[in-house]
Amino acid sequence: MQFQGEKPIFLQLAEQLEDGILSGAYPEGSQVPSITEYAATYKINPATALKGINQLVNAGLLYKKRGIGMFVAEGAQENLRKQRSEAFYHDYVEKMVREAKGLGLTLAQLTDLIRRGFQDVH
């Protein structure tokens, strides 16, 4: 895990944990590393690690088993997929459609461009 940029470290930590949940690296019901492990491994303040973990607890993606640790909640992967799909729609699709309409592209032409992108981009 490499922390960089202007985004706060706790958000980067939360996003990387989300990525792990989505990829299956942290399956539902599995334990994630502890706050202490994150702090020691990545040389960050434990309060920063806690803040990142709490983001996911508050979102219902992780839950705490008292005295044992944090675990991935049931349905976390699907919930994340839905959240990220919505964000993708708002961040990219709406803008792309506006641009396409501004260029006078039809839906069929835009679909062809997207199909081409799926073939060309690896």
WOPE-V310706 format. One record per residue. N is the residue number from 1. RES is the residue in three letters. BURIAL is b if it has 9 or more other C-alpha atoms within 8 Angstrom, else e. Layout:
n=N res=RES burial=BURIAL
n=N res=RES burial=BURIAL
//
This chain:
n=1 res=MET burial=e
n=2 res=GLN burial=e
n=3 res=PHE burial=e
n=4 res=GLN burial=e
n=5 res=GLY burial=e
n=6 res=GLU burial=e
n=7 res=LYS burial=e
n=8 res=PRO burial=e
n=9 res=ILE burial=b
n=10 res=PHE burial=b
n=11 res=LEU burial=b
n=12 res=GLN burial=b
n=13 res=LEU burial=b
n=14 res=ALA burial=b
n=15 res=GLU burial=e
n=16 res=GLN burial=b
n=17 res=LEU burial=e
n=18 res=GLU burial=b
n=19 res=ASP burial=e
n=20 res=GLY burial=b
n=21 res=ILE burial=b
n=22 res=LEU burial=b
n=23 res=SER burial=e
n=24 res=GLY burial=e
n=25 res=ALA burial=e
n=26 res=TYR burial=b
n=27 res=PRO burial=e
n=28 res=GLU burial=b
n=29 res=GLY burial=e
n=30 res=SER burial=e
n=31 res=GLN burial=b
n=32 res=VAL burial=b
n=33 res=PRO burial=e
n=34 res=SER burial=e
n=35 res=ILE burial=b
n=36 res=THR burial=e
n=37 res=GLU burial=e
n=38 res=TYR burial=b
n=39 res=ALA burial=b
n=40 res=ALA burial=e
n=41 res=THR burial=e
n=42 res=TYR burial=e
n=43 res=LYS burial=e
n=44 res=ILE burial=b
n=45 res=ASN burial=e
n=46 res=PRO burial=b
n=47 res=ALA burial=e
n=48 res=THR burial=b
n=49 res=ALA burial=b
n=50 res=LEU burial=b
n=51 res=LYS burial=b
n=52 res=GLY burial=b
n=53 res=ILE burial=b
n=54 res=ASN burial=e
n=55 res=GLN burial=b
n=56 res=LEU burial=b
n=57 res=VAL burial=b
n=58 res=ASN burial=e
n=59 res=ALA burial=e
n=60 res=GLY burial=b
n=61 res=LEU burial=b
n=62 res=LEU burial=b
n=63 res=TYR burial=b
n=64 res=LYS burial=b
n=65 res=LYS burial=e
n=66 res=ARG burial=e
n=67 res=GLY burial=e
n=68 res=ILE burial=e
n=69 res=GLY burial=b
n=70 res=MET burial=b
n=71 res=PHE burial=b
n=72 res=VAL burial=b
n=73 res=ALA burial=b
n=74 res=GLU burial=e
n=75 res=GLY burial=e
n=76 res=ALA burial=b
n=77 res=GLN burial=b
n=78 res=GLU burial=e
n=79 res=ASN burial=b
n=80 res=LEU burial=b
n=81 res=ARG burial=b
n=82 res=LYS burial=e
n=83 res=GLN burial=e
n=84 res=ARG burial=e
n=85 res=SER burial=e
n=86 res=GLU burial=e
n=87 res=ALA burial=e
n=88 res=PHE burial=b
n=89 res=TYR burial=b
n=90 res=HIS burial=b
n=91 res=ASP burial=e
n=92 res=TYR burial=e
n=93 res=VAL burial=b
n=94 res=GLU burial=b
n=95 res=LYS burial=b
n=96 res=MET burial=e
n=97 res=VAL burial=e
n=98 res=ARG burial=e
n=99 res=GLU burial=e
n=100 res=ALA burial=b
n=101 res=LYS burial=b
n=102 res=GLY burial=e
n=103 res=LEU burial=e
n=104 res=GLY burial=e
n=105 res=LEU burial=b
n=106 res=THR burial=e
n=107 res=LEU burial=e
n=108 res=ALA burial=e
n=109 res=GLN burial=e
n=110 res=LEU burial=b
n=111 res=THR burial=e
n=112 res=ASP burial=e
n=113 res=LEU burial=e
n=114 res=ILE burial=e
n=115 res=ARG burial=e
n=116 res=ARG burial=e
n=117 res=GLY burial=e
n=118 res=PHE burial=e
n=119 res=GLN burial=e
n=120 res=ASP burial=e
n=121 res=VAL burial=e
n=122 res=HIS burial=e
//
